[in-house]
Amino acid sequence: MKVLHLAGNLEDAGGILSVIRHLQTATKDQGWQHSVFVNRCYVETRQPVLDYRTSRFVCSEMASHWRILWRAALALIEAKRLVAREPFAVIHAHSRCGFLIAWGLAAWLNRPVVFTNHDYARRVRMYQRAASHPNFYTVFLTPNMARHYALTEQPPKVSVISACFSDQYFHEPLAGAAMASREGTILRLVGAGSLLRWKKWDLLVRALQRLGESERKQIEVSIWGPVVQSDPDSRRYEAELRQQILTEGLGERVRLRGTTHAMSEAMRQA
């Protein structure tokens, strides 16, 4: 079975692409083929290798909603030609641009599409309208996300399915946990994800700000994840985080570790 993922990435920064890589690994024995619709400037930097279809106009996220709409309209024409050439059994959209393309394919070609929503968007009514289309199937990652959009779980039209990650994390050994009440024990927290504003990494810094000095000294936070270079707001958000950490004197408590390709090792630090 061939699956087309409307991701729209401009760079290989993990996130949705990591989920697709895990799906590819999990379904290869069943003969599934996962193809990913990305921008033609995209360069693969991670493993395992994915199968790509490229577009001049597609994107994933941009600060300007009008630019996303314009790019999605042009990418929709490219996607329409692509699905006419190749017999994809499933069209699976991710990101805001992918959402618009999928909605267009559902309405224009009368094709069933599935959209996995990774965001808490402000234009709630637009997502509600798309979800009401007979060919549009919506997936949320948490019940709270479904509540944000005021949509009730009604499989298969509206479903709540947890995010996918590799089974290897269940099989690898974790670090032994010391007694939390022991004198001098450090609570080590590990976060994994790109430095994007909607991920709310700043809440960890703000939480530490509220603690007394003696309590702060018992906590260390490591955040593993890249700055999304194609997203100017991601670069601004990183600068704001670093300034917030510096201003509050939390340099020894919160560390932005950057990219890692060894997530299991990073998790064992928690």
Secondary structure, 3 states (H helix, E strand, C coil): CEEEEECCCCCCCCCHHHHHHHHHHHHHHHCCEEEEEEECCCCCCCCCCCEEEEECCCCCCCCCHHHHHHHHHHHHHHHHHHHHHCCCCEEEECHHHHHHHHHHHHHHCCCCEEEEECCCCCCHHHHHHHHHCCCEEEEECCHHHHHHCCCCCECCCEEECCCCCCCHHHHCCCCCCCCCCCCCCCEEEEEECCCCHHHCCHHHHHHHHCCCHHHHCCEEEEEECCCCCCCHHHHHHHHHHHHHHHHCCCCCCEEEEECCCCHHHHHCCC
